[in-house]
Amino acid sequence: MKRITRYFVALVLSLSMSETVSAQVQSYKELHEVKRKETIFGIARENNITIEELIKANPEMNTPGYELKKGSFIRIPFPSNSQNSQNSQNSAASSTSQNVVASSVSAAKPMDKDDVRQRAIRLGVMLPLHDQNGDGKRMVEYYRGVLMACDSLKTKGISVDVCAWNVAEGTDISKVLKDPKAANRDLIIGPLYTKQVKALGDFAQAHDIRVLIPFSTSSQEVYDNGNLFQAYQNGHVLNEAYVYRFCQRFKGCHPVLIDCNDTTSTKGGFTAALRRKLEQEGIQYSITNLRSSESMFRKAFDMNQRNVVILNTSRSSELNVAFAKLNGLITSTPGILITMFGYTEWLMYTRMYLDNFYKFDVYIPSTYYMDPLSVRSERIKRKYRWNFHQEMQNYHQRYAVTGFDHAFFMLKGLHLYGKHFTGASGMAGYTPLQTPLHFERMGNGGLQNKAILFVHYTTGNKVETINF
């Protein structure tokens, strides 16, 4: 990787990730939206191509466990004239395939010379890029991850031209948008603050620019503005998604909700949504308290079913007490089955409670997770250290990795599909390091990332991620 020796915090900065832009030739005939019950074999047959040709045009199909999903998009390549292709079909199909090639070539029209698929992608970053407070420091790290993604894409023949603006909390973003360079961006990543979203969204609509909102979840603009991609869901939407997946995952189990007497807890929205769903489904559950006597505590648990324990707080101190109570319970009640369902904040406590996470089969719902022991994780941390001469900040969400995932996914998608890119599942063919992304259209508005995952600490002392 070419060393990235500096980052930029001036009002506006132009950074070209390559000196020349080489035209990218479209190597596929059309995009195909996958319909219900379609198969790779059926799509190949209908388009008079071989399965091998279809997979070659869509490398993500080689990913273990890949499945076609309704609403996702795949590339349909031009059929081959090669002898191998003809031999793979019967004589009638081969004849049809040759006719399709001839008509496709003769009917092809020159693509728009400004098509983003044939030139450098113009990226704008509008975030607080300063070192005055935590927001700025985190976003500088996020921006560094964006630059690393651009550098990685360059090795794949994808050029990116970057302009960055320091858009702090008190910045009037409408003044930033008057810069002529803002209007010719293909993609803008930002802003951080909800109050700046509408102005940027309106600007993006006027100039047909895609905007990735990297962190803000409170703005309602995504429901009306088709140019917006929102990377995270608000707390209410996430709670509903976690509850839905909880009920799927733990069907047939006995939920046990433990009141932890934490008056500062913000988890009431989740536990209320969970109780409401359990009651709608007719699922019996128990409620107990951390201060209950051992005998009363034991009565809340089922001896014949697996018990799934949910606390109503994410704080470490109450979690520690819960582990003590549960360890006493399994000692006094051999054979009892216990799983725990926690909160994203528990990822911060992994080192402290790892043994108990394994013992109690802990599931942690989240929108991100990076395996600290994976080769890819170690590689990006090493490259960050080499480029910027320091470690990433020690948050459970590594902001540089989030920036890398966001930028790589969006830029690769624009390179492949141009303005047709919607971020649907499988469309970009990118396996995230930390932050899964698959967007869904919000009515007639923009797109919201619906990816969530469960981090599962198994009783076999392994960690697995379950993606939804």
C-alpha positions in Angstrom: 0.0 0.0 0.0 1.3 3.5 -0.9 1.9 5.3 2.4 -0.8 7.8 3.3 1.4 10.3 5.1 -1.0 12.9 6.2 -4.7 13.7 6.6 -6.4 17.0 5.9 -8.3 19.4 8.2 -8.5 22.5 6.0 -11.8 24.0 4.9 -11.5 22.2 1.6 -8.8 19.8 0.3 -8.6 18.1 -3.1 -6.7 14.8 -3.0 -6.3 12.7 -6.2 -5.7 9.0 -5.5 -4.2 8.5 -8.9 -2.5 10.7 -11.5 -4.4 9.3 -14.5 -7.8 8.0 -15.0 -8.2 4.9 -17.2 -11.6 4.3 -18.8 -13.4 1.3 -17.4 -15.2 -0.7 -20.1 -18.6 -2.1 -19.1 -18.1 -5.9 -19.3 -21.7 -6.9 -18.9 -24.9 -6.6 -20.9 -27.4 -5.5 -18.3 -28.3 -5.6 -14.6 -30.9 -8.2 -13.5 -33.1 -7.8 -10.4 -33.5 -11.2 -8.8 -37.0 -12.4 -8.5 -38.5 -14.9 -6.0 -37.4 -18.5 -6.4 -35.0 -17.7 -9.2 -31.8 -19.8 -9.4 -28.3 -19.3 -10.8 -29.0 -22.1 -13.3 -32.3 -20.7 -14.4 -31.0 -17.2 -14.9 -28.0 -18.5 -16.9 -30.3 -20.6 -19.1 -32.8 -17.7 -19.7 -29.9 -15.5 -20.9 -28.2 -18.1 -23.0 -25.0 -18.1 -21.0 -23.2 -20.7 -19.0 -23.2 -20.8 -15.2 -19.5 -20.3 -15.3 -19.9 -17.0 -17.3 -22.6 -15.8 -14.9 -20.3 -16.5 -11.9 -17.3 -14.9 -13.6 -19.3 -11.7 -14.0 -20.5 -11.8 -10.4 -17.4 -13.0 -8.3 -19.4 -12.7 -5.1 -21.2 -15.9 -6.1 -18.0 -17.7 -5.2 -18.4 -16.7 -1.6 -19.1 -19.7 0.7 -22.8 -19.7 1.5 -23.8 -17.3 -1.2 -27.5 -17.3 -2.0 -29.6 -15.3 -4.5 -31.9 -12.9 -2.7 -35.1 -11.4 -4.1 -34.5 -7.7 -5.0 -30.7 -8.0 -5.2 -29.0 -7.2 -8.5 -26.6 -9.3 -10.6 -24.7 -8.6 -13.8 -25.7 -10.5 -16.9 -22.6 -10.8 -19.2 -22.5 -10.9 -22.9 -22.5 -14.5 -24.0 -19.2 -15.9 -25.2 -18.4 -17.1 -28.8 -15.8 -19.5 -27.5 -15.9 -23.2 -28.3 -16.0 -24.0 -24.6 -19.2 -22.0 -24.3 -20.8 -23.7 -27.3 -19.9 -27.1 -26.0 -21.5 -26.4 -22.6 -24.9 -25.9 -24.2 -26.9 -28.0 -26.6 -26.8 -27.1 -30.3 -30.1 -25.1 -30.3 -29.0 -23.0 -27.3 -25.6 -22.5 -28.8 -27.2 -21.1 -32.0 -29.4 -18.8 -30.0 -26.4 -17.6 -27.9 -24.5 -16.6 -31.0 -27.5 -14.6 -32.3 -27.8 -12.8 -29.0 -24.1 -11.8 -29.2 -24.5 -10.4 -32.6 -27.6 -8.4 -31.8 -26.2 -7.2 -28.5 -23.0 -5.8 -30.1 -24.8 -4.2 -33.0 -27.4 -2.6 -30.8 -24.9 -1.3 -28.2 -24.8 2.4 -27.8 -21.9 4.5 -26.6 -22.2 5.1 -22.8 -22.5 8.6 -21.4 -18.9 10.0 -21.3 -19.6 11.3 -17.8 -20.7 7.8 -16.5 -19.0 7.2 -13.2 -18.2 3.7 -14.3 -15.7 5.0 -16.9 -13.8 7.6 -14.9 -12.5 8.5 -11.4 -15.2 8.6 -8.8 -15.5 12.0 -7.3 -15.9 11.7 -3.5 -16.6 14.4 -1.0 -16.2 14.1 2.8 -18.0 16.6 5.0 -17.2 15.7 8.6 -15.7 17.4 11.7 -12.0 16.9 10.8 -10.3 18.5 13.7 -8.7 17.5 17.1 -10.7 19.9 19.3 -13.0 17.2 20.8 -13.9 13.6 20.7 -16.2 14.0 17.7 -13.4 15.5 15.7 -10.8 12.9 16.7 -13.1 10.0 15.9 -14.0 11.5 12.5 -10.4 12.1 11.6 -9.8 8.4 12.3 -12.9 7.5 10.2 -11.6 9.7 7.4 -8.2 8.0 7.5 -10.1 4.7 7.0 -11.8 6.3 3.9 -8.4 7.2 2.5 -7.2 3.7 3.1 -10.2 2.3 1.2 -9.5 4.6 -1.7 -5.9 3.4 -1.8 -7.0 -0.3 -1.8 -9.5 0.4 -4.6 -6.7 1.9 -6.6 -4.9 -1.5 -6.7 -8.1 -2.8 -8.3 -8.1 -0.2 -11.1 -10.7 2.1 -9.4 -9.6 5.7 -9.2 -11.0 8.1 -6.7 -10.7 11.9 -6.5 -11.3 13.1 -2.9 -12.3 16.5 -1.6 -12.7 16.9 2.2 -14.3 19.7 4.2 -14.0 20.3 7.9 -17.7 20.5 8.9 -17.8 20.9 12.6 -20.9 21.1 14.8 -21.2 24.9 14.6 -20.4 25.0 10.8 -23.1 26.5 8.5 -23.0 23.7 6.0 -24.9 25.8 3.4 -21.8 28.0 3.1 -19.6 24.9 2.5 -22.0 23.8 -0.2 -21.3 27.0 -2.2 -17.9 25.6 -3.0 -18.0 24.7 -6.7 -16.2 21.4 -6.0 -19.1 20.3 -3.9 -21.6 20.3 -6.8 -19.6 17.9 -8.9 -19.3 15.1 -6.4 -20.7 11.6 -7.2 -20.8 10.7 -3.5 -20.6 12.7 -0.3 -20.0 11.0 3.1 -21.5 13.1 5.9 -22.6 15.0 7.8 -22.1 13.8 11.4 -24.8 16.1 12.9 -28.5 15.6 12.3 -29.2 19.4 12.0 -27.0 19.5 8.9 -28.7 16.6 7.1 -31.6 18.5 5.4 -29.4 21.1 3.8 -27.0 18.5 2.4 -29.9 16.3 1.3 -31.6 19.1 -0.6 -28.3 20.0 -2.2 -27.7 16.3 -3.2 -31.2 16.1 -4.8 -30.6 19.3 -6.8 -27.2 18.0 -8.1 -28.1 14.3 -8.3 -25.4 13.3 -5.7 -25.5 10.2 -3.5 -25.0 10.9 0.2 -24.0 8.4 2.8 -25.0 9.5 6.3 -22.4 7.6 8.3 -23.7 8.0 11.9 -26.8 10.3 12.3 -30.0 8.3 12.9 -32.4 11.0 14.1 -33.1 12.7 10.7 -36.3 11.8 8.9 -34.9 13.0 5.6 -34.2 9.4 4.4 -37.9 8.7 4.2 -38.4 11.5 1.6 -35.0 11.9 -0.2 -34.1 9.2 -2.7 -30.4 10.3 -2.8 -29.7 9.4 0.9 -28.1 6.2 2.2 -28.4 6.0 6.0 -25.8 3.6 7.5 -27.4 3.2 10.9 -31.0 2.8 12.2 -32.4 4.7 15.1 -32.9 3.0 18.5 -36.6 2.2 18.1 -36.0 0.5 14.7 -33.0 -1.4 16.0 -35.0 -2.6 19.0 -37.7 -4.0 16.8 -35.2 -5.8 14.6 -33.4 -7.3 17.6 -36.6 -8.5 19.1 -37.7 -10.0 15.9 -34.5 -11.9 15.5 -34.5 -12.9 19.2 -37.8 -14.6 18.8 -36.6 -16.4 15.7 -33.4 -17.5 17.3 -34.8 -18.6 20.7 -38.0 -20.2 19.7 -38.9 -22.9 22.2 -36.8 -21.4 25.0 -37.9 -19.8 28.2 -37.1 -16.0 28.6 -36.1 -14.8 32.0 -36.0 -11.0 32.4 -34.0 -9.8 35.4 -34.6 -6.4 36.9 -31.2 -4.9 37.9 -32.5 -1.9 39.9 -30.6 0.5 37.6 -32.6 3.8 37.6 -30.3 5.2 34.9 -30.8 2.4 32.4 -31.7 3.2 28.8 -32.7 -0.3 27.9 -36.4 0.0 28.8 -37.3 0.4 25.2 -35.8 -3.0 24.3 -37.3 -4.9 27.2 -40.7 -3.3 26.7 -40.7 -4.2 23.0 -39.5 -7.8 23.9 -42.3 -8.3 26.4 -44.9 -7.0 24.0 -43.7 -9.4 21.3 -43.6 -12.4 23.7 -47.1 -11.7 24.8 -48.3 -11.3 21.2 -46.8 -14.7 20.4 -48.2 -16.3 23.5 -44.7 -17.1 24.9 -44.5 -17.5 28.6 -41.7 -15.6 30.4 -40.6 -14.9 33.9 -39.4 -11.8 35.7 -37.1 -11.8 38.7 -34.7 -9.4 40.5 -31.0 -9.3 41.2 -31.9 -8.7 44.9 -34.2 -11.7 45.1 -33.3 -14.5 47.5 -31.7 -17.6 46.0 -34.9 -19.6 46.2 -37.0 -16.9 44.6 -34.4 -16.4 41.9 -34.4 -20.1 41.1 -38.2 -20.2 40.7 -38.0 -17.9 37.7 -36.1 -20.6 35.7 -37.4 -23.6 33.8 -35.8 -26.9 34.5 -37.0 -28.5 31.3 -36.2 -25.7 28.7 -33.2 -23.6 27.9 -33.5 -20.3 29.8 -32.6 -17.1 28.0 -31.6 -14.4 30.4 -32.1 -10.7 29.6 -31.0 -7.9 31.9 -32.7 -4.5 31.8 -29.4 -2.7 31.9 -26.1 -2.8 30.0 -23.9 -1.6 32.9 -20.8 -3.6 33.9 -21.5 -3.5 37.6 -24.9 -5.1 37.3 -23.7 -7.6 34.8 -21.0 -8.7 37.3 -23.7 -9.3 40.0 -25.8 -11.2 37.5 -22.9 -13.5 36.7 -22.4 -14.2 40.4 -26.1 -15.1 40.8 -26.1 -17.3 37.8 -22.9 -19.1 38.8 -24.5 -19.8 42.1 -27.6 -21.1 40.4 -25.8 -23.6 38.1 -23.8 -24.8 41.1 -27.0 -25.5 43.1 -29.0 -26.7 40.1 -27.0 -29.2 38.0 -28.2 -29.6 34.5 -30.0 -26.3 34.2 -29.5 -24.7 30.7 -28.8 -21.0 30.5 -28.1 -18.6 27.6 -27.7 -14.8 28.0 -28.8 -12.1 25.6 -27.0 -8.8 26.1 -26.4 -5.4 24.6 -23.9 -3.9 22.2 -22.1 -2.2 25.1 -21.1 -5.6 26.4 -18.5 -5.8 23.6 -16.5 -3.3 25.8 -16.4 -5.8 28.6 -15.1 -8.8 26.6 -11.7 -9.0 28.2 -13.1 -8.6 31.7 -15.9 -11.2 31.3 -14.7 -13.5 28.5 -14.8 -16.7 30.6 -18.4 -16.0 31.7 -19.4 -15.0 28.1 -18.3 -18.5 27.0 -19.9 -20.2 30.1 -23.3 -18.6 29.6 -23.5 -18.9 25.9 -23.8 -15.1 25.5 -25.3 -13.5 22.4 -24.7 -9.8 21.9 -26.8 -7.9 19.2 -24.9 -5.3 17.3 -24.5 -3.5 14.0 -20.8 -4.1 13.9 -18.1 -6.5 15.0 -14.5 -7.1 14.1 -12.9 -10.4 15.0 -9.7 -9.2 16.8 -7.9 -12.5 15.9 -8.6 -12.6 12.2 -5.9 -12.1 9.6 -7.8 -9.2 7.9 -8.2 -7.4 11.2 -4.6 -7.6 12.0 -3.6 -6.5 8.5 -5.7 -3.3 8.6 -4.5 -2.4 12.1 -0.9 -2.9 10.9 -1.5 -0.8 7.8 -3.1 2.0 9.8 -0.1 2.0 12.2 2.3 2.1 9.3 0.5 4.9 7.5 -0.2 7.2 10.4 2.4 6.2 13.0 -0.1 5.5 15.8 -2.7 2.9 16.9 -6.4 3.2 16.2 -8.3 4.6 19.2 -9.4 1.8 21.5 -13.2 1.9 21.1 -15.1 -1.3 20.6 -16.1 0.1 17.3 -12.9 1.0 15.4 -13.8 4.1 13.5 -11.1 3.8 10.9 -12.4 0.3 10.0 -15.9 1.7 9.8 -14.7 4.4 7.4 -12.9 1.7 5.3 -16.0 -0.5 5.1 -18.3 2.4 4.3 -16.1 3.9 1.6 -15.1 0.6 0.0 -18.7 -0.6 -0.2 -20.1 2.6 -1.7 -17.3 3.3 -4.1 -17.1 -0.2 -5.5 -20.9 -0.2 -5.9 -20.8 3.1 -7.8 -17.9 1.8 -10.0 -19.9 -1.3 -10.9 -23.4 0.1 -11.2 -23.1 3.9 -11.4 -26.4 5.7 -10.5 -28.2 2.3 -10.5 -26.4 1.3 -7.3 -28.8 0.8 -4.4 -26.6 -1.0 -1.9 -28.8 -4.1 -2.0 -27.5 -7.3 -0.5 -24.8 -8.9 -2.6 -24.7 -6.0 -5.0 -21.2 -4.7 -4.2 -19.7 -8.1 -3.5 -17.7 -6.9 -0.5 -17.2 -8.8 2.7 -16.9 -6.2 5.5 -14.2 -6.1 8.1 -16.5 -4.8 10.8 -19.6 -3.1 9.5 -22.1 -5.1 7.4 -24.1 -3.1 4.9 -27.2 -4.0 2.9 -29.6 -1.2 2.1 -33.4 -1.3 1.6 -35.5 1.4 0.0 -37.7 3.3 2.5 -41.0 3.7 0.6 -40.4 6.3 -2.1 -37.5 7.8 -0.2 -33.9 6.9 0.3 -32.2 3.8 1.6 -31.5 2.5 5.1 -29.0 -0.1 6.1 -30.9 -3.1 7.6 -27.9 -5.3 8.5 -27.7 -6.5 12.1 -25.8 -9.3 13.6 -25.5 -11.4 16.8 -22.0 -12.0 18.3 -22.2 -15.4 19.9 -19.7 -16.6 22.5 -20.2 -20.4 22.3 -19.7 -22.8 25.2 -17.0 -24.3 23.1 -14.9 -21.2 23.7 -15.4 -19.8 20.2 -16.8 -16.6 18.8 -19.2 -16.7 15.8 -21.1 -13.9 14.1 -24.6 -14.5 12.9 -25.5 -12.0 10.2 -29.1 -11.0 9.3 
